Amino acid sequence: MIEVSNLIKTFKRDINEKEETAKSKKRKKTQESFNAVNDVSITANDGEILGVLGPNGAGKTTLLRMMACLTTPDSGEVTIIDKKDDRVITDPIEIKRNIGYLSENTKLYQRFSPREMLKVFGSVYGMTKEEIDERISLICDVLKMDEFIDNKIGVLSTGQTQKVNIARCLMHNPSNYIFDEPTLGLDIITSESIIQFMKEERDKGKAILYSTHYMEEAQYLCDRIVLLYQGKIIDSGTPESLMEKYNSNNLRDTFKACINNI
Amino acid sequence: MNIKIIKTLYKKELTDIFRDKKTILMMIIVPIILYPLLFVGSMLLMNRVASSSTIDSFKVAFSDSCYEEGIVDYFTENAPKKEYNFIIVESADPEKDVREGNIRAYVDTDIKDGKKNFNISFMSSDTYSSTAYQMIADIISMYEKEMQTKMLEELGIDAEYYLNPVSISTNNLASNEETAGSVFGSIIPFLLISSVLMGAMYPAIDVTAGEKERGTLETVLTLPVKSVELIVSKFLATSTVAILSAFLNVLSIGIVGGYFYATFSTSLGNVEFSFSSYIPAIIGMLFVISIFALFASAVNLLVCIFARSFKEAQNLTSPIMIVFLMAGMAGMLPGIAFNMTSAMIPVVNVSLLISQLFQFKFDPYLFLIVILVNVAYTVIITLIMSRLFSIESVLFSDGSRNLRLLERRGNMAAMQMPGVGDMSLVLAVILIILIYSGTILVLKFGLYGVVIQQLLFVLFIALYSWYIKADYKKLFSIKAPRPLSVIGAVITWLGGFIIMLIMAYVIEVFWKGTAKLQENDVLMLIEGKPLWIIIAVVALTPAICEEIVFRGFVFGTLLNKFKPVTAIIWTGILFGAYHLSALKLLTVGFLGVIMAYVVYKTGSIFLSMIMHFCNNAIAMVVSVYPDAIFKILPFTSNIKMTPINMSLFVCFGIIVLVLGIFILKFDNRMKNKGDNN
């Protein structure tokens, strides 16, 4: 279970202002700070897929990166609650140990084969050699990677690479997953296999956080949805309850109605 | 730190590096091919140079008088036939022919002070002509000797004894190994240092900027790894490659050297020479160079972690390379002593130490210091890096845009402001102009050299600003001052000036003699010049040029990047430091702060130019007419510099200063009101 409370992250951005007065044309370059994520608290429970939806620039990626401890929030807290061992984890390194993180920015080592890379990752997660080999053959079966497990990643196709990326997240058998637009730019068959994978992991009782801007995908996959807009949560609930609330039969219209409502 | 994680990551980095073809090329191919090429090339070149100068014949013309006196005959008889060859030709217009290279030299004789005088015309700018002159001079001195002998013998004196009352015989205590060692010691450090730098550069870029560019950094960061572990593994991998490349280079140099020794030893005959005597030096060198490889890797990594792409990393490392290579030449240069001080300077110390080892000089104490210094620097840099590597703006930045010079002009947007990197570069160039050309110009042109130097500053700044398409108006605060603000600025300066005088006096008391030492050069230059020239050169030119540099480029850049207070204070410090004296660092620095403040408040650089002019002009008037100040203000001569008086002066200065600032602020308010209406 991942829980975050009151996360805030501020970035600086350059703005080019054109200031035209009667006398002269002036160009001002100033820096303005803006909240990419503004006071967000969410919880992804075990055995549930929590969808984080929002348009581009809503702060989805920043939020998920903070939850994976890739960036530190300006304020707020990230915790992982391990119900099996009854532990509360707040140390970033320990959190990383319990999370499988996938985004379009997590690229793979082109000069390694999937097997070599998984070995490196397993070893860093502190697994023994036997554990690593066992795990790799299991993942290989599940994701059907036998064909290319010993080829260099650089020569793999997009779909194959994405499978390797998922294998990477699975390697240490984490109890929580964070997937940032995992199906972006993939064909229907490959995205279907990823979606299938998420469902299976949920059914094993894992907490899955999933961000996307494909509303249809979210509608039938997510157990619960958080709508993010301009760094803030504007609404949340099950897809059904949200659709009911905004009186529409799909999530796309729901989202539009929700934004208009602000 | 988890050793197991570091080990795993280290292995991963190393595998990654070795699977990159560029690294292999830099590390293995270069030493294997470069050194044989270098040696063979230099041998060929030497052969060519040696053969070209001996085979060439030199056309020389003689005057009629030479023919008459039999000098031409003497030349033809005594010219060293094998090495040189004179061709004696006729020349109608010798000076023109020498100038045009038709003949190399022209010899004429006359009588000067009752003695025979040879008049040789040649061109010192032409190598052949100079050689011809040298040969002629040699023959003439032979001729002179013969004449001396003849004259002395005519007097019945033992010419041989009187002409050579002293003789020299040498006893070279240096063994062949030592002689050769001093040659090795001058070349090998440079070759090794450059190869280690090359060996470290590519892996350093690959594991940092390369990883960012390929997008794998984010993936690694999802792992439960501390930034220290990450950077240490990267550092170790880079160092391994650097050390390996150093060893390969030593091996290659050894093999090439051995080969040439083998080929030449047969032609040299029985020269006693044993290569085994260098074994301790080589072992010591391998050790030192390995430690240096650690340092080089750390420096390279430190620079590269700021880069976001391979290309940018290369741009950032090149200046470091140049500095290191120049420092690496220390072993080649005579006169750089290997002592405590030079043992502290990175790169230089390694170069000198290896050079010493080959000269069979071994100081265990300095050896230890060099090792320790390098290890210490490495540890410090690695610590800084692991700190930086956890800062997000360094890890994920889209570039610092520090040095706009690295961008191509076509790609730059107009109306830029330079970065801090640009400013550092500009100040470095100005410092070089100040130290080197400054000295030369002043020696050559005297007082006007100062003007040329100042104009060089402005020219450089102008070119640089043009290149980066700077927003001139903003950068240089170009704005016409309002009349009232001129008065305010001058009063502000006056207040500052009074405080400066007291500061200078206090410093003078504490560090006696500093002031006098400083003023001497300027006083020498201005001696005997009319006052208006002095004012123009020493007051007006710096007031314009130095202000463009400091309150313009430097302050404009800083103000764009930092808070006004930081920018103002740094401008002062840099302006003080520019005067290259401890005394002026404080006083001039203070003045610099005040002037920067005025520019900040009014947005007009012309005000600080006026202030600067007042300041320098007063100083010059006082040094030309030292008594003038007492004539104008007679009471000042009686004032004793007691602490109470001094504090009164300072208080008075502060009051004047505040008054000036008040006027400026008042003027600002008036202006704002006017704008609003």
Contacts between the chains, C-beta under 8 A, distances in Angstrom:
chain1	res1	chain2	res2	distance
A	27	B	415	5.6
A	27	B	471	7.7
A	29	B	417	7.6
A	68	B	222	6.2
A	70	B	218	6.7
A	70	B	221	5.4
A	70	B	222	6.8
A	71	B	392	5.6
A	71	B	396	7.7
A	72	B	392	7.3
A	93	B	224	4.7
A	93	B	225	7.6
A	93	B	226	6.5
A	94	B	224	7.1
A	96	B	222	6.2
A	96	B	223	6.5
A	96	B	224	4.3
A	96	B	225	7.9
A	97	B	224	4.2
A	99	B	222	7.5
A	101	B	222	4.4
A	103	B	218	7.3
A	105	B	215	6.0
A	105	B	218	4.6
A	106	B	215	7.5
A	106	B	218	5.2
A	106	B	219	4.3
A	106	B	222	6.4
A	107	B	214	5.9
A	107	B	215	3.2
A	107	B	216	5.2
A	107	B	218	7.3
A	107	B	219	6.2
A	108	B	216	6.7
A	108	B	219	6.6
A	109	B	12	7.8
A	109	B	16	6.3
A	109	B	214	7.9
A	109	B	216	5.6
A	110	B	214	6.6
A	111	B	15	7.6
A	111	B	16	5.6
A	111	B	19	4.0
A	111	B	20	6.9
A	112	B	12	8.0
A	112	B	15	7.3
A	112	B	16	7.3
A	116	B	15	7.6
A	120	B	8	6.0
A	120	B	9	7.7
A	120	B	11	7.6
A	120	B	12	4.7
A	121	B	223	6.7
A	123	B	4	7.6
A	123	B	8	4.4
A	124	B	5	5.5
A	124	B	8	5.4
A	124	B	9	6.9
A	124	B	223	5.0
A	124	B	224	7.2
A	124	B	225	6.3
A	125	B	223	7.3
A	125	B	224	6.9
A	126	B	4	7.5
A	168	B	219	7.2
